[in-house]
Amino acid sequence: MALSREQVAMRVAQELQDGYYVNLGIGIPTLVANYVPDNIEVMLQSENGLLGMGQYPTKAELDADMINAGKETVTAATGAAIFNSADSFAMIRGGHVDLTVLGAFEVDQNGSIASWMIPKKLIKGMGGAMDLVAGAKNIIVTMTHASKHGDSKLLESCSLPLTGVNCVKKIVTDLAVLEVKDGAFHLLERAPGVSVDEIISKTAGKLLVDGEIPEMVF
């Protein structure tokens, strides 16, 4: 079976390392905050000016003024800092973010990402994604492997306007974990119960499969 949004976030959380400064994009990436392993300490950054973002609040913890970049209410972790968006983007552009986790419409086999617009559809703006893909040291994308119509989102070349070029290192979809290197997708793990053949059939770009592919473990 394909992973749920929460399971995708759980798998991404396994990529976090102790001491990381991490930016979480809107959508599935924000859920990663709920699954940070207990044995590590990371500082989650939101580009609207919060470093040290905690989990989503309970009803008792809810503070309408404490929001992330997606305007969702969040909590502040111990040691958090609040500052203006200019300082936040200076942190991003200065290369001080170790990892950013983003959603995307498309990713191609060279690691280019299209995530900010679909032509002729209403958009609010590009947000901070272009700064993040240019400034973060490592980029992981979360997405469904294919559209609701069955079209692959992992392509030979992106067809939508690009957010960044040759920048994505790893992808966690609802079917698989893939590394992007040397002009190809490399299959690392598959979702429990999902076959390698299904992943191959739903990947339009160059996909390399080396030996037995293990199932993800949560």
LUMFITI-340412 format. One record per atom (N, C-alpha, C, CB): residue in one letter; x, y, z. Coordinates in steps of 0.2 Angstrom, whole numbers, padded with zeros to 4 digits, always signed. Glycine has a CB too. Example, Ala and Ser with C-alpha at 12.3 -4.5 7.8 and 13.67 -1.06 7.14 Angstrom:
<drenses>
a+0066-0028+0039
a+0062-0022+0039
a+0066-0016+0039
a+0057-0022+0045
s+0064-0011+0035
s+0068-0005+0036
s+0064+0000+0039
s+0070-0003+0029
</drenses>
This chain:
<drenses>
m+0004-0006+0000
m+0000+0000+0000
m+0004+0006+0000
m-0005+0000+0006
a+0002+0012-0003
a+0005+0018-0003
a+0005+0021+0004
a+0002+0023-0008
l+0010+0025+0006
l+0011+0028+0012
l+0006+0033+0013
l+0018+0030+0013
s+0004+0034+0019
s+0000+0040+0021
s+0004+0046+0022
s-0004+0039+0028
r+0002+0052+0022
r+0005+0058+0023
r+0010+0058+0029
r+0001+0064+0023
e+0007+0055+0034
e+0010+0054+0041
e+0016+0050+0040
e+0005+0052+0046
q+0015+0044+0037
q+0021+0039+0036
q+0026+0042+0032
q+0018+0033+0033
v+0025+0046+0027
v+0030+0050+0023
v+0034+0054+0027
v+0027+0054+0017
a+0031+0058+0032
a+0034+0062+0036
a+0038+0058+0041
a+0029+0066+0040
m+0036+0053+0044
m+0040+0048+0048
m+0046+0046+0045
m+0035+0042+0050
r+0046+0044+0039
r+0052+0042+0035
r+0057+0047+0034
r+0050+0039+0028
v+0054+0053+0033
v+0059+0059+0032
v+0062+0061+0038
v+0055+0065+0029
a+0059+0060+0044
a+0062+0061+0050
a+0068+0057+0052
a+0056+0060+0056
q+0068+0051+0049
q+0074+0047+0050
q+0080+0050+0047
q+0072+0040+0047
e+0079+0055+0042
e+0085+0058+0039
e+0088+0063+0043
e+0083+0061+0032
l+0085+0065+0049
l+0087+0071+0053
l+0093+0068+0057
l+0082+0073+0057
q+0098+0073+0058
q+0104+0071+0062
q+0104+0076+0068
q+0110+0072+0058
d+0107+0074+0073
d+0108+0078+0079
d+0112+0085+0077
d+0112+0074+0084
g+0109+0090+0080
g+0112+0097+0079
g+0110+0100+0072
g+0119+0096+0079
y+0106+0097+0068
y+0104+0100+0062
y+0099+0106+0063
y+0100+0095+0058
y+0100+0111+0058
y+0095+0117+0057
y+0091+0115+0051
y+0099+0124+0057
v+0085+0114+0052
v+0081+0111+0047
v+0075+0116+0045
v+0078+0104+0049
n+0073+0117+0039
n+0068+0121+0037
n+0063+0116+0034
n+0069+0126+0031
l+0056+0116+0036
l+0051+0112+0034
l+0046+0116+0029
l+0047+0109+0040
g+0045+0114+0023
g+0040+0118+0019
g+0033+0116+0020
g+0042+0115+0012
i+0029+0119+0017
i+0022+0119+0018
i+0019+0112+0015
i+0018+0124+0014
g+0014+0109+0019
g+0011+0103+0017
g+0014+0097+0021
g+0012+0101+0010
i+0016+0091+0018
i+0018+0085+0021
i+0025+0087+0025
i+0020+0080+0016
p+0029+0091+0023
p+0035+0093+0027
p+0034+0095+0034
p+0039+0098+0023
t+0029+0099+0035
t+0027+0102+0041
t+0026+0096+0046
t+0021+0107+0041
l+0023+0091+0044
l+0022+0085+0049
l+0028+0082+0052
l+0018+0080+0045
v+0034+0083+0048
v+0040+0080+0051
v+0041+0082+0058
v+0046+0082+0046
a+0039+0088+0060
a+0040+0091+0067
a+0037+0086+0072
a+0037+0098+0067
n+0032+0082+0070
n+0029+0078+0075
n+0033+0071+0076
n+0022+0076+0073
y+0038+0070+0072
y+0041+0064+0072
y+0049+0064+0073
y+0040+0060+0066
v+0051+0070+0076
v+0059+0070+0077
v+0061+0065+0082
v+0060+0077+0079
p+0066+0061+0081
p+0068+0055+0085
p+0069+0058+0092
p+0073+0052+0083
d+0068+0055+0097
d+0069+0057+0104
d+0076+0058+0106
d+0066+0053+0109
n+0081+0054+0102
n+0088+0054+0104
n+0092+0059+0101
n+0090+0047+0103
i+0089+0063+0097
i+0092+0069+0094
i+0089+0076+0095
i+0093+0068+0086
e+0093+0081+0094
e+0090+0088+0095
e+0091+0092+0088
e+0094+0091+0101
v+0086+0094+0086
v+0086+0098+0080
v+0083+0105+0081
v+0084+0094+0073
m+0085+0110+0077
m+0081+0116+0077
m+0077+0117+0071
m+0086+0122+0079
l+0071+0117+0071
l+0067+0118+0065
l+0066+0126+0064
l+0060+0114+0066
q+0067+0128+0058
q+0066+0135+0056
q+0060+0136+0051
q+0073+0137+0052
s+0057+0141+0052
s+0051+0143+0048
s+0053+0150+0045
s+0044+0143+0052
e+0053+0151+0039
e+0055+0157+0036
e+0052+0163+0037
e+0055+0156+0028
n+0046+0163+0041
n+0043+0169+0043
n+0046+0171+0049
n+0035+0167+0044
g+0051+0168+0052
g+0055+0171+0058
g+0055+0167+0064
g+0052+0177+0059
l+0054+0160+0064
l+0055+0156+0070
l+0060+0151+0069
l+0048+0153+0071
l+0065+0151+0074
l+0070+0146+0074
l+0068+0142+0081
l+0077+0148+0074
g+0067+0135+0080
g+0065+0131+0086
g+0058+0130+0086
g+0067+0135+0093
m+0055+0128+0081
m+0048+0126+0080
m+0047+0120+0083
m+0046+0127+0073
g+0041+0119+0087
g+0039+0113+0090
g+0034+0109+0087
g+0037+0114+0097
q+0031+0105+0090
q+0025+0101+0087
q+0019+0105+0086
q+0024+0095+0091
y+0014+0103+0083
y+0008+0106+0082
y+0005+0107+0089
y+0003+0102+0078
p+0001+0112+0091
p-0001+0113+0098
p-0007+0109+0100
p-0003+0120+0099
t-0008+0107+0106
t-0014+0104+0108
t-0019+0110+0109
t-0014+0100+0115
k-0025+0109+0111
k-0030+0114+0112
k-0028+0119+0117
k-0037+0111+0113
a-0025+0116+0122
a-0023+0120+0128
a-0017+0124+0126
a-0021+0115+0134
e-0013+0122+0122
e-0006+0125+0120
e-0007+0130+0114
e-0001+0120+0118
l-0013+0130+0111
l-0014+0134+0105
l-0013+0142+0106
l-0021+0133+0102
d-0009+0145+0102
d-0008+0152+0102
d-0009+0155+0095
d-0001+0154+0106
a-0014+0159+0094
a-0015+0161+0087
a-0010+0165+0084
a-0022+0164+0087
d-0006+0168+0088
d+0000+0172+0086
d+0006+0168+0084
d+0001+0178+0091
m+0006+0162+0086
m+0012+0158+0085
m+0011+0153+0079
m+0014+0153+0091
i+0013+0155+0073
i+0012+0152+0066
i+0018+0150+0063
i+0007+0156+0062
n+0018+0145+0058
n+0023+0144+0054
n+0022+0147+0047
n+0024+0136+0052
a+0026+0146+0042
a+0026+0149+0036
a+0019+0148+0032
a+0032+0148+0031
g+0016+0142+0033
g+0010+0140+0030
g+0004+0143+0034
g+0009+0133+0030
k+0005+0148+0039
k+0000+0151+0043
k-0004+0146+0048
k-0005+0154+0039
e+0000+0140+0049
e-0003+0135+0054
e-0001+0137+0061
e-0002+0128+0052
t-0005+0136+0066
t-0002+0137+0073
t+0003+0131+0075
t-0008+0137+0078
v+0008+0134+0078
v+0013+0129+0080
v+0015+0131+0087
v+0020+0129+0075
t+0020+0127+0090
t+0023+0128+0097
t+0030+0130+0096
t+0022+0123+0102
a+0033+0133+0101
a+0040+0135+0101
a+0044+0130+0106
a+0041+0142+0103
a+0049+0127+0103
a+0053+0123+0107
a+0057+0126+0112
a+0057+0118+0103
t+0060+0123+0117
t+0064+0126+0122
t+0070+0129+0119
t+0066+0121+0128
g+0072+0135+0120
g+0078+0139+0117
g+0076+0142+0110
g+0083+0134+0115
a+0069+0142+0108
a+0067+0145+0102
a+0069+0153+0102
a+0060+0144+0101
a+0070+0155+0095
a+0071+0162+0094
a+0066+0165+0089
a+0078+0164+0092
i+0063+0171+0090
i+0059+0174+0085
i+0062+0180+0083
i+0052+0175+0089
f+0062+0181+0076
f+0065+0187+0073
f+0061+0188+0066
f+0072+0185+0071
n+0063+0194+0063
n+0059+0196+0057
n+0061+0192+0051
n+0060+0203+0056
s+0057+0192+0046
s+0059+0188+0040
s+0065+0190+0036
s+0053+0188+0035
a+0067+0196+0037
a+0074+0198+0034
a+0079+0194+0037
a+0075+0205+0034
d+0079+0193+0043
d+0085+0189+0047
d+0084+0182+0045
d+0084+0190+0054
s+0078+0180+0044
s+0076+0173+0043
s+0079+0171+0036
s+0069+0171+0043
f+0078+0175+0031
f+0081+0174+0024
f+0088+0175+0024
f+0077+0178+0019
a+0091+0179+0028
a+0098+0180+0029
a+0101+0173+0031
a+0101+0185+0033
m+0098+0170+0036
m+0100+0163+0038
m+0100+0158+0032
m+0096+0161+0044
i+0095+0158+0028
i+0094+0154+0023
i+0099+0155+0017
i+0087+0154+0020
r+0100+0161+0015
r+0104+0163+0010
r+0111+0163+0012
r+0103+0170+0007
g+0113+0163+0018
g+0120+0162+0021
g+0122+0155+0021
g+0120+0166+0027
g+0118+0150+0020
g+0120+0143+0020
g+0120+0140+0027
g+0127+0143+0017
h+0116+0143+0031
h+0116+0141+0038
h+0110+0135+0039
h+0115+0147+0043
v+0106+0134+0034
v+0101+0128+0035
v+0104+0122+0032
v+0095+0130+0031
d+0105+0117+0037
d+0108+0110+0035
d+0103+0106+0030
d+0109+0106+0041
l+0097+0107+0031
l+0092+0103+0027
l+0086+0106+0026
l+0091+0096+0031
t+0083+0106+0020
t+0076+0108+0019
t+0072+0103+0016
t+0076+0115+0015
v+0066+0102+0019
v+0061+0097+0016
v+0056+0101+0013
v+0059+0093+0022
l+0055+0099+0006
l+0050+0103+0002
l+0045+0098-0001
l+0053+0107-0003
g+0039+0101-0003
g+0035+0097-0007
g+0036+0099-0014
g+0027+0099-0006
a+0034+0096-0019
a+0035+0097-0026
a+0030+0095-0031
a+0042+0095-0028
f+0029+0098-0037
f+0024+0095-0042
f+0028+0090-0046
f+0022+0101-0046
e+0035+0092-0047
e+0039+0087-0052
e+0046+0088-0049
e+0038+0089-0059
v+0050+0082-0050
v+0057+0082-0049
v+0060+0078-0055
v+0059+0079-0042
d+0065+0080-0058
d+0068+0076-0064
d+0074+0073-0062
d+0070+0081-0070
q+0077+0069-0066
q+0082+0064-0065
q+0089+0067-0063
q+0083+0059-0070
n+0089+0074-0065
n+0095+0078-0063
n+0095+0082-0057
n+0097+0083-0069
g+0089+0081-0053
g+0088+0084-0047
g+0085+0091-0047
g+0094+0085-0043
s+0083+0093-0053
s+0079+0099-0054
s+0072+0099-0051
s+0079+0102-0061
i+0069+0104-0048
i+0063+0104-0045
i+0058+0109-0047
i+0064+0104-0037
a+0052+0107-0048
a+0046+0112-0050
a+0041+0112-0045
a+0043+0110-0057
s+0041+0117-0041
s+0036+0117-0035
s+0032+0123-0034
s+0041+0116-0029
w+0033+0128-0038
w+0030+0134-0036
w+0024+0137-0040
w+0035+0140-0036
m+0023+0134-0046
m+0017+0136-0050
m+0015+0131-0056
m+0018+0143-0053
i+0009+0131-0057
i+0006+0128-0063
i+0003+0133-0067
i+0001+0122-0061
p+0006+0134-0074
p+0003+0139-0078
p-0004+0139-0079
p+0006+0138-0085
k-0007+0145-0079
k-0014+0147-0079
k-0018+0145-0073
k-0017+0143-0085
k-0015+0143-0068
k-0018+0142-0061
k-0016+0148-0056
k-0017+0135-0058
l-0021+0149-0052
l-0020+0155-0047
l-0014+0153-0042
l-0026+0156-0044
i-0010+0157-0041
i-0004+0156-0036
i-0004+0162-0032
i+0003+0154-0040
k-0001+0161-0026
k+0000+0166-0021
k+0007+0169-0022
k-0002+0163-0014
g+0011+0165-0025
g+0018+0168-0025
g+0023+0162-0024
g+0019+0173-0020
m+0029+0163-0025
m+0034+0157-0025
m+0036+0156-0018
m+0040+0159-0029
g+0034+0160-0013
g+0036+0159-0006
g+0044+0159-0005
g+0033+0152-0004
g+0046+0155-0001
g+0054+0155+0001
g+0057+0149-0003
g+0055+0154+0008
a+0054+0145-0007
a+0057+0139-0010
a+0063+0141-0014
a+0052+0136-0014
m+0063+0146-0018
m+0069+0147-0022
m+0075+0149-0018
m+0067+0153-0027
d+0074+0153-0013
d+0080+0154-0008
d+0082+0148-0005
d+0078+0159-0003
l+0077+0143-0003
l+0079+0137+0001
l+0083+0132-0004
l+0073+0134+0003
v+0081+0131-0010
v+0084+0127-0014
v+0091+0129-0016
v+0080+0125-0020
a+0092+0136-0016
a+0099+0139-0018
a+0103+0139-0012
a+0098+0146-0021
g+0100+0140-0005
g+0104+0141+0000
g+0105+0135+0005
g+0102+0146+0004
a+0101+0130+0005
a+0101+0125+0010
a+0107+0120+0008
a+0095+0121+0010
k+0110+0116+0012
k+0115+0112+0011
k+0113+0105+0008
k+0120+0110+0017
n+0107+0103+0010
n+0104+0097+0008
n+0096+0098+0007
n+0105+0091+0013
i+0094+0095+0002
i+0087+0096+0000
i+0083+0089-0001
i+0086+0100-0006
i+0078+0088+0003
i+0074+0082+0002
i+0067+0084+0000
i+0074+0077+0009
v+0064+0080-0005
v+0057+0082-0007
v+0053+0076-0005
v+0058+0082-0015
t+0047+0079-0003
t+0041+0074-0002
t+0036+0075-0007
t+0038+0075+0006
m+0033+0070-0009
m+0028+0070-0014
m+0024+0063-0016
m+0031+0073-0021
t+0019+0064-0019
t+0016+0057-0021
t+0020+0055-0028
t+0008+0058-0023
h+0021+0049-0029
h+0025+0047-0034
h+0022+0048-0041
h+0026+0039-0034
a+0015+0048-0041
a+0011+0050-0047
a+0005+0054-0046
a+0009+0043-0051
s+0003+0058-0051
s-0003+0062-0050
s-0009+0057-0049
s-0004+0067-0056
k-0015+0061-0047
k-0021+0057-0046
k-0024+0054-0053
k-0027+0062-0043
h-0021+0056-0058
h-0022+0053-0065
h-0018+0048-0067
h-0022+0059-0070
g-0013+0047-0062
g-0008+0041-0064
g-0002+0043-0067
g-0011+0036-0068
d-0001+0050-0069
d+0005+0052-0072
d+0011+0053-0067
d+0004+0059-0076
s+0017+0051-0069
s+0023+0051-0065
s+0025+0058-0064
s+0028+0047-0068
k+0027+0059-0057
k+0030+0066-0056
k+0038+0065-0055
k+0027+0068-0049
l+0040+0059-0057
l+0048+0059-0057
l+0050+0058-0064
l+0050+0052-0053
l+0052+0063-0067
l+0053+0064-0074
l+0060+0064-0077
l+0049+0070-0077
e+0061+0063-0083
e+0067+0064-0087
e+0069+0071-0087
e+0067+0062-0094
s+0064+0076-0088
s+0065+0083-0087
s+0058+0086-0085
s+0067+0086-0094
c+0059+0091-0080
c+0053+0094-0078
c+0049+0098-0084
c+0054+0099-0072
s+0043+0098-0083
s+0039+0102-0089
s+0036+0108-0086
s+0033+0097-0091
l+0036+0109-0079
l+0034+0115-0076
l+0039+0120-0075
l+0030+0114-0070
p+0038+0126-0074
p+0043+0131-0072
p+0047+0129-0066
p+0040+0138-0070
l+0053+0130-0066
l+0058+0127-0061
l+0058+0132-0055
l+0065+0126-0064
t+0059+0128-0049
t+0061+0132-0043
t+0068+0132-0042
t+0057+0128-0037
g+0072+0126-0044
g+0079+0126-0043
g+0082+0120-0048
g+0081+0124-0036
v+0088+0121-0050
v+0091+0117-0055
v+0096+0112-0051
v+0094+0121-0061
n+0096+0106-0053
n+0101+0101-0050
n+0103+0102-0043
n+0108+0102-0054
c+0097+0102-0039
c+0098+0103-0032
c+0096+0098-0027
c+0095+0110-0030
v+0091+0094-0029
v+0088+0089-0025
v+0092+0083-0024
v+0081+0087-0028
k+0093+0081-0018
k+0097+0075-0016
k+0093+0068-0015
k+0102+0076-0010
k+0088+0069-0012
k+0084+0063-0010
k+0076+0065-0011
k+0086+0061-0003
i+0072+0060-0012
i+0065+0060-0013
i+0062+0055-0009
i+0063+0060-0020
v+0057+0057-0005
v+0053+0052-0001
v+0046+0052-0004
v+0053+0053+0006
t+0043+0047-0008
t+0036+0047-0010
t+0032+0043-0006
t+0036+0046-0018
d+0026+0042-0008
d+0021+0037-0005
d+0023+0030-0007
d+0014+0039-0007
l+0028+0029-0012
l+0029+0022-0014
l+0037+0021-0012
l+0028+0022-0021
a+0041+0026-0012
a+0048+0024-0012
a+0052+0029-0009
a+0051+0022-0019
v+0059+0028-0007
v+0064+0032-0006
v+0069+0032-0011
v+0067+0031+0001
l+0071+0037-0014
l+0075+0038-0020
l+0081+0043-0019
l+0072+0039-0026
e+0087+0041-0021
e+0092+0046-0021
e+0093+0048-0028
e+0099+0043-0019
v+0095+0055-0029
v+0096+0058-0036
v+0103+0059-0037
v+0092+0064-0037
k+0106+0055-0041
k+0114+0057-0043
k+0115+0054-0050
k+0118+0053-0037
d+0120+0057-0052
d+0123+0055-0059
d+0118+0054-0064
d+0126+0048-0058
g+0113+0059-0064
g+0108+0059-0069
g+0103+0054-0069
g+0111+0059-0076
a+0101+0051-0063
a+0096+0046-0063
a+0093+0045-0056
a+0099+0039-0064
f+0088+0042-0055
f+0085+0041-0049
f+0087+0034-0047
f+0077+0041-0049
h+0090+0033-0040
h+0092+0027-0038
h+0087+0025-0032
h+0099+0027-0035
l+0084+0019-0033
l+0079+0016-0029
l+0083+0013-0022
l+0075+0011-0032
l+0081+0016-0017
l+0084+0014-0010
l+0080+0010-0006
l+0086+0020-0006
e+0073+0012-0006
e+0068+0008-0002
e+0062+0008-0005
e+0068+0011+0006
r+0057+0004-0003
r+0050+0004-0006
r+0046+0004+0000
r+0049-0002-0010
a+0040+0006-0001
a+0034+0006+0004
a+0032-0001+0006
a+0028+0010+0002
p+0031-0003+0012
p+0028-0010+0013
p+0023-0012+0009
p+0026-0010+0021
g+0024-0018+0006
g+0019-0020+0001
g+0019-0018-0006
g+0012-0019+0004
v+0023-0013-0007
v+0024-0010-0014
v+0029-0014-0018
v+0025-0002-0014
s+0028-0016-0024
s+0033-0020-0028
s+0037-0015-0032
s+0029-0024-0033
v+0043-0017-0033
v+0048-0014-0037
v+0045-0012-0044
v+0055-0018-0038
d+0041-0017-0047
d+0038-0016-0053
d+0033-0010-0053
d+0035-0023-0055
e+0030-0010-0048
e+0025-0004-0048
e+0029+0003-0048
e+0020-0004-0042
i+0034+0003-0044
i+0038+0009-0044
i+0041+0011-0051
i+0044+0008-0038
i+0044+0005-0054
i+0047+0006-0061
i+0041+0009-0065
i+0049+0000-0063
s+0035+0006-0065
s+0030+0008-0070
s+0028+0015-0069
s+0024+0003-0069
k+0029+0018-0063
k+0026+0025-0061
k+0032+0030-0061
k+0023+0025-0054
t+0038+0028-0063
t+0044+0032-0064
t+0045+0034-0071
t+0050+0030-0060
a+0044+0040-0073
a+0045+0041-0080
a+0053+0043-0082
a+0041+0047-0082
g+0057+0045-0077
g+0064+0047-0078
g+0068+0040-0077
g+0066+0052-0073
k+0074+0041-0078
k+0079+0035-0078
k+0079+0033-0071
k+0086+0037-0081
l+0078+0026-0070
l+0078+0024-0063
l+0082+0018-0063
l+0070+0021-0061
l+0087+0018-0058
l+0092+0012-0057
l+0090+0008-0051
l+0099+0015-0057
v+0089+0001-0052
v+0088-0003-0046
v+0093-0008-0046
v+0081-0007-0048
d+0097-0008-0040
d+0102-0012-0039
d+0101-0017-0033
d+0108-0007-0037
g+0100-0023-0035
g+0099-0029-0031
g+0092-0029-0027
g+0104-0029-0025
e+0092-0032-0021
e+0086-0032-0018
e+0084-0026-0014
e+0086-0038-0012
i+0078-0023-0015
i+0076-0017-0012
i+0072-0018-0006
i+0072-0012-0017
p+0075-0016+0000
p+0071-0017+0006
p+0065-0013+0007
p+0076-0016+0012
e+0061-0015+0011
e+0055-0011+0013
e+0057-0006+0018
e+0049-0015+0015
m+0053+0000+0018
m+0054+0005+0023
m+0052+0002+0030
m+0050+0011+0022
v+0056+0004+0035
v+0055+0002+0042
v+0053+0008+0046
v+0061-0002+0045
f+0048+0008+0050
f+0046+0014+0054
f+0047+0012+0062
f+0038+0016+0053
</drenses>
